[in-house]
């Protein structure tokens, strides 16, 4: 994987690759929602993403601790490139309970 550019916002594929490398997800879906925020002041500051991530790394962690792991994995873009993340972070057990 190439080094993230500090001057360009990441693509959904780049976010997915960074999260995959850091958190070994069992399930991962990254959606670029930036088009939904056109005209919003934050749209100029970076991209908006929705992330659903299921990882055994989340076992025993609070929602805040899980989100910190995600932010750490995306640290190179959090100050410049990503404006907003909508996160759903689940353990495998939680994901199996919410499955249809």
Residue frames relative to the residue before (quaternion, step in Angstrom):
aa qw qx qy qz dx dy dz
X 1.0000 0.0000 0.0000 0.0000 0.00 0.00 0.00
X 0.4268 -0.7043 0.5052 0.2578 3.56 -0.94 0.87
X 0.5993 -0.5579 0.4348 0.3749 3.53 -1.25 0.46
X 0.4905 -0.6569 0.4752 0.3195 3.60 -0.95 0.80
X 0.4236 -0.6733 0.5435 0.2679 3.52 -1.11 0.71
X 0.3718 -0.7330 0.5234 0.2250 3.55 -0.89 0.90
X 0.6857 0.4889 -0.2783 0.4619 3.57 1.26 -0.19
X 0.7358 0.3512 -0.2133 0.5382 3.59 1.21 -0.29
X 0.4882 -0.6412 0.4916 0.3300 3.58 -0.99 0.74
X 0.5058 -0.6588 0.4578 0.3172 3.59 -1.06 0.66
X 0.4408 -0.6255 0.5627 0.3128 3.52 -1.31 0.36
X 0.6609 -0.4740 0.3842 0.4369 3.57 -1.27 0.20
X 0.6304 0.5370 -0.3330 0.4509 3.61 1.03 -0.73
X 0.6565 0.4999 -0.3121 0.4708 3.60 1.01 -0.77
X 0.6248 0.5127 -0.3347 0.4846 3.59 1.02 -0.76
X 0.6546 0.5165 -0.3097 0.4569 3.57 0.91 -0.92
X 0.6578 0.5099 -0.3130 0.4575 3.61 0.92 -0.86
X 0.6626 0.5046 -0.3078 0.4600 3.60 0.93 -0.87
X 0.6782 0.4781 -0.2932 0.4749 3.59 0.94 -0.84
X 0.6184 0.5429 -0.3391 0.4558 3.58 1.05 -0.74
X 0.6763 0.5016 -0.2896 0.4551 3.57 0.91 -0.93
X 0.7404 0.4474 -0.2285 0.4466 3.58 0.93 -0.88
X 0.8393 0.2584 -0.0751 0.4724 3.58 0.90 -0.91
X 0.3114 -0.7895 0.4877 0.2046 3.62 1.25 0.12
X 0.0565 0.8555 -0.5133 0.0382 3.60 0.73 1.00
X 0.4174 -0.6560 0.5712 0.2630 3.50 -1.28 0.57
X 0.7602 0.0472 -0.0229 0.6475 3.53 1.27 -0.53
X 0.0943 0.7893 -0.6006 0.0861 3.55 -0.98 0.86
X 0.0578 0.7621 -0.6419 0.0621 3.53 -0.88 1.03
X 0.0484 -0.7825 0.6206 -0.0168 3.55 -0.82 1.10
X 0.0530 -0.7974 0.6010 -0.0152 3.55 -0.75 1.10
X 0.3140 -0.7242 0.5844 0.1884 3.55 -0.92 0.96
X 0.1184 -0.8227 0.5559 0.0060 3.56 -0.45 1.28
X 0.2972 0.8096 -0.4745 0.1763 3.59 1.27 0.16
X 0.6334 0.5550 -0.3370 0.4209 3.59 0.98 -0.79
X 0.6254 0.5472 -0.3343 0.4445 3.60 1.18 -0.50
X 0.7281 0.4171 -0.2141 0.5001 3.56 1.27 -0.36
X 0.2730 0.7702 -0.5284 0.2304 3.58 1.20 0.38
X 0.7755 0.2980 -0.2431 0.5007 3.57 -0.88 0.95
X 0.5655 0.5720 -0.3746 0.4613 3.58 1.26 -0.36
X 0.5926 -0.6115 0.3822 0.3588 3.60 -0.92 0.86
X 0.6805 0.5057 -0.2888 0.4447 3.59 0.98 -0.81
X 0.5081 0.6616 -0.4223 0.3548 3.58 1.20 -0.33
X 0.6623 0.4964 -0.3067 0.4699 3.58 1.12 -0.55
X 0.6575 0.5358 -0.2958 0.4394 3.58 1.23 -0.43
X 0.7743 -0.2654 0.1773 0.5464 3.60 1.19 -0.22
X 0.6595 -0.5304 0.3839 0.3692 3.51 -1.37 0.04
X 0.3261 -0.6977 0.6071 0.1954 3.50 -1.38 0.44
X 0.0226 -0.8124 0.5824 -0.0187 3.58 -0.83 0.99
X 0.2131 -0.6928 0.6660 0.1761 3.51 -1.34 0.50
X 0.0597 -0.8032 0.5925 -0.0172 3.56 -0.88 1.00
X 0.0551 -0.7323 0.6776 0.0397 3.53 -1.04 0.91
X 0.0449 0.8177 -0.5638 0.1069 3.54 -0.54 1.22
X 0.0971 -0.7658 0.6351 0.0279 3.55 -0.87 1.05
X 0.1558 0.7944 -0.5670 0.1522 3.57 -0.64 1.12
X 0.5045 -0.6305 0.5041 0.3065 3.54 -1.13 0.73
X 0.5376 0.6303 -0.3941 0.3980 3.60 1.21 -0.41
X 0.6520 0.5372 -0.3119 0.4348 3.60 1.19 -0.44
X 0.4237 0.7159 -0.4651 0.3027 3.61 1.26 -0.18
X 0.8506 0.1559 -0.1404 0.4822 3.55 -0.90 0.99
X 0.6159 0.5532 -0.3523 0.4365 3.60 1.25 0.06
X 0.5009 -0.6212 0.5085 0.3235 3.55 -1.17 0.60
X 0.6642 -0.4817 0.3730 0.4333 3.56 -1.25 0.25
X 0.6342 0.5317 -0.3292 0.4546 3.60 0.98 -0.79
X 0.6671 0.4929 -0.3042 0.4685 3.61 0.90 -0.88
X 0.6221 0.5302 -0.3353 0.4684 3.60 1.06 -0.73
X 0.6683 0.4979 -0.2983 0.4654 3.57 0.90 -0.92
X 0.6176 0.5401 -0.3475 0.4540 3.59 1.04 -0.70
X 0.6226 0.5290 -0.3414 0.4647 3.60 1.03 -0.73
X 0.6456 0.5035 -0.3166 0.4791 3.58 1.00 -0.80
X 0.6610 0.5027 -0.3085 0.4639 3.59 0.87 -0.92
X 0.6349 0.5266 -0.3289 0.4598 3.59 1.01 -0.79
X 0.6563 0.5180 -0.3088 0.4535 3.59 0.98 -0.83
X 0.7544 0.3476 -0.1780 0.5276 3.56 1.16 -0.63
X 0.2335 0.8464 -0.4617 0.1261 3.56 1.32 0.24
X 0.6570 0.5345 -0.3321 0.4151 3.59 0.92 -0.80
X 0.7395 0.3780 -0.2228 0.5105 3.60 1.20 -0.41
X 0.5291 0.6813 -0.4084 0.2984 3.60 1.15 -0.37
X 0.7111 0.4164 -0.2651 0.5006 3.62 1.04 -0.58
X 0.7989 0.0734 -0.0032 0.5970 3.56 1.20 -0.50
X 0.7544 0.3563 -0.2757 0.4774 3.57 -0.27 1.23
X 0.7570 0.1917 -0.1313 0.6107 3.58 1.09 -0.67
X 0.2214 -0.7836 0.5685 0.1173 3.56 -0.74 1.06
X 0.8246 -0.0042 0.0534 0.5631 3.58 0.94 -0.86
X 0.0971 -0.7591 0.6419 0.0479 3.52 -1.21 0.76
X 0.1428 -0.7299 0.6613 0.0977 3.55 -0.95 0.92
X 0.0799 -0.8575 0.5080 -0.0157 3.57 -0.29 1.28
X 0.0462 -0.7068 0.7046 0.0437 3.48 -1.22 0.80
X 0.0160 0.8113 -0.5791 0.0785 3.57 -0.40 1.27
X 0.0206 0.8307 -0.5488 0.0914 3.54 -0.54 1.23
X 0.4260 -0.6197 0.5806 0.3120 3.53 -1.29 0.45
X 0.6598 -0.4928 0.3589 0.4393 3.62 -1.17 0.27
X 0.6351 0.5280 -0.3318 0.4558 3.62 1.00 -0.75
X 0.6585 0.4992 -0.3047 0.4737 3.58 0.93 -0.89
X 0.6536 0.5137 -0.3154 0.4577 3.59 0.96 -0.82
X 0.6623 0.5016 -0.3219 0.4541 3.60 0.95 -0.78
X 0.6297 0.5286 -0.3306 0.4633 3.60 1.13 -0.62
X 0.7332 0.4174 -0.2343 0.4830 3.58 1.05 -0.70
X 0.4694 0.6771 -0.4473 0.3481 3.61 1.27 -0.02
X 0.5515 -0.6380 0.4240 0.3303 3.59 -1.06 0.74
